Amino acid sequence: ALADPYFRGLAKVEREPSAQPVTKLEFEFERRRITKEDVRELIYREILEYHPKMLREFLDGTESAGYMYP
């Protein structure tokens, strides 16, 4: 698109970054079927990233019932 005459003078195509095409394996996670419980677990683990003590307790299995998600 930057090679279009409309953009002449705005950018130099040779200076633009380029990358190799992404393989389909990079998106393998999108093929996985997940359940409602899986989504809850993923959200809960994301929340725990902001609470290191609770994350350690969760991973150790010593987390008290008061902190468990419904």
VEXDO-447131 format. One record per residue: residue number from 1; residue in three letters; x, y, z of N, C-alpha, C in turn. Coordinates in steps of 0.02 Angstrom, whole numbers, always signed. Example, Ala and Ser with C-alpha at 12.3 -4.5 7.8 and 13.67 -1.06 7.14 Angstrom:
ATOM num residu   n.px   n.py   n.pz  ca.px  ca.py  ca.pz   c.px   c.py   c.pz
ATOM   1    ALA   +660   -284   +390   +615   -225   +390   +660   -165   +390
ATOM   2    SER   +642   -112   +354   +684    -53   +357   +645     +2   +394
END
This chain:
ATOM num residu   n.px   n.py   n.pz  ca.px  ca.py  ca.pz   c.px   c.py   c.pz
ATOM   1    ALA    +41    -60     +0     +0     +0     +0    +43    +63     +0
ATOM   2    LEU   +101    +60    +33   +143   +119    +36   +176   +134    -31
ATOM   3    ALA   +177    +85    -76   +206    +97   -142   +157   +134   -188
ATOM   4    ASP    +96   +143   -167    +46   +178   -207    +68   +251   -216
ATOM   5    PRO    +58   +279   -276    +79   +348   -289    +48   +399   -241
ATOM   6    TYR    -10   +384   -213    -42   +430   -166     +3   +444   -106
ATOM   7    PHE    +41   +394    -86    +83   +400    -26   +155   +421    -43
ATOM   8    ARG   +169   +438   -104   +236   +457   -124   +260   +516    -80
ATOM   9    GLY   +318   +509    -54   +347   +562    -12   +331   +554    +62
ATOM  10    LEU   +284   +512    +79   +267   +503   +150   +310   +450   +183
ATOM  11    ALA   +328   +400   +146   +367   +345   +175   +413   +316   +122
ATOM  12    LYS   +466   +286   +145   +511   +252   +100   +501   +177   +109
ATOM  13    VAL   +477   +145    +56   +460    +74    +60   +520    +33    +81
ATOM  14    GLU   +579    +50    +58   +638    +11    +75   +657    +16   +150
ATOM  15    ARG   +632    +67   +184   +646    +74   +256   +594    +41   +300
ATOM  16    GLU   +540    +19   +272   +486    -12   +311   +508    -81   +335
ATOM  17    PRO   +490    -99   +396   +508   -165   +421   +471   -220   +383
ATOM  18    SER   +503   -277   +378   +469   -333   +347   +480   -394   +391
ATOM  19    ALA   +437   -443   +383   +441   -503   +424   +422   -563   +382
ATOM  20    GLN   +441   -621   +406   +422   -683   +373   +349   -698   +388
ATOM  21    PRO   +315   -731   +343   +245   -749   +356   +239   -793   +419
ATOM  22    VAL   +185   -785   +454   +173   -824   +514   +144   -892   +494
ATOM  23    THR   +169   -944   +526   +144  -1011   +510    +78  -1024   +544
ATOM  24    LYS    +42  -1073   +519    -23  -1091   +548    -14  -1118   +619
ATOM  25    LEU    +44  -1146   +633    +57  -1173   +700    +55  -1118   +754
ATOM  26    GLU    +70  -1057   +734    +68  -1002   +782     -2   -989   +808
ATOM  27    PHE    -52  -1010   +770   -122   -999   +789   -158  -1063   +810
ATOM  28    GLU   -119  -1113   +827   -148  -1177   +847   -194  -1169   +908
ATOM  29    PHE   -178  -1122   +952   -219  -1112  +1012   -291  -1092   +995
ATOM  30    GLU   -301  -1063   +937   -369  -1042   +918   -413  -1101   +898
ATOM  31    ARG   -384  -1157   +882   -423  -1215   +862   -449  -1254   +922
ATOM  32    ARG   -419  -1242   +980   -438  -1279  +1039   -509  -1261  +1062
ATOM  33    ARG   -549  -1311  +1074   -617  -1299  +1100   -612  -1291  +1176
ATOM  34    ILE   -642  -1238  +1201   -640  -1229  +1273   -712  -1223  +1300
ATOM  35    THR   -719  -1245  +1361   -784  -1244  +1393   -791  -1180  +1435
ATOM  36    LYS   -850  -1171  +1461   -862  -1114  +1506   -816  -1118  +1567
ATOM  37    GLU   -806  -1178  +1592   -762  -1187  +1650   -690  -1170  +1632
ATOM  38    ASP   -669  -1187  +1571   -601  -1169  +1549   -592  -1093  +1547
ATOM  39    VAL   -643  -1058  +1523   -640   -985  +1520   -635   -956  +1590
ATOM  40    ARG   -674   -983  +1636   -672   -960  +1706   -602   -970  +1735
ATOM  41    GLU   -574  -1028  +1722   -507  -1044  +1747   -455   -995  +1718
ATOM  42    LEU   -459   -982  +1654   -412   -936  +1622   -418   -865  +1650
ATOM  43    ILE   -479   -843  +1660   -490   -776  +1688   -464   -773  +1759
ATOM  44    TYR   -478   -825  +1798   -456   -827  +1868   -380   -825  +1871
ATOM  45    ARG   -347   -864  +1828   -274   -864  +1828   -246   -796  +1807
ATOM  46    GLU   -279   -763  +1761   -258   -696  +1741   -263   -648  +1800
ATOM  47    ILE   -318   -652  +1837   -326   -610  +1896   -271   -623  +1947
ATOM  48    LEU   -254   -687  +1955   -203   -705  +2004   -134   -677  +1986
ATOM  49    GLU   -123   -661  +1923    -59   -631  +1903    -47   -565  +1939
ATOM  50    TYR   -100   -532  +1961    -95   -468  +1996    -94   -477  +2072
ATOM  51    HIS    -98   -539  +2094    -98   -555  +2165    -50   -613  +2177
ATOM  52    PRO    +16   -599  +2179    +66   -651  +2183    +58   -700  +2242
ATOM  53    LYS    +38   -674  +2300    +29   -719  +2358    -26   -769  +2344
ATOM  54    MET    -82   -745  +2318   -138   -790  +2303   -119   -839  +2248
ATOM  55    LEU    -79   -817  +2199    -56   -861  +2146    -14   -917  +2174
ATOM  56    ARG    +33   -901  +2219    +74   -953  +2250    +30  -1003  +2288
ATOM  57    GLU    -18   -977  +2326    -63  -1021  +2363   -104  -1065  +2316
ATOM  58    PHE   -126  -1037  +2262   -165  -1075  +2213   -123  -1131  +2183
ATOM  59    LEU    -62  -1114  +2163    -18  -1163  +2132     +4  -1217  +2182
ATOM  60    ASP    +11  -1197  +2245    +31  -1245  +2297    -28  -1287  +2321
ATOM  61    GLY    -88  -1265  +2306   -147  -1300  +2329   -166  -1284  +2400
ATOM  62    THR   -137  -1229  +2427   -151  -1210  +2496   -198  -1151  +2501
ATOM  63    GLU   -228  -1133  +2446   -273  -1075  +2445   -335  -1089  +2486
ATOM  64    SER   -355  -1040  +2526   -416  -1048  +2566   -477  -1043  +2522
ATOM  65    ALA   -532  -1074  +2544   -593  -1077  +2505   -622  -1008  +2492
ATOM  66    GLY   -608   -959  +2534   -635   -892  +2525   -612   -857  +2462
ATOM  67    TYR   -557   -879  +2434   -530   -846  +2375   -547   -883  +2310
ATOM  68    MET   -581   -938  +2315   -597   -977  +2254   -654   -943  +2216
ATOM  69    TYR   -651   -949  +2151   -705   -921  +2111   -766   -966  +2116
ATOM  70    PRO   -825   -939  +2103   -887   -979  +2110   -892  -1034  +2059
END
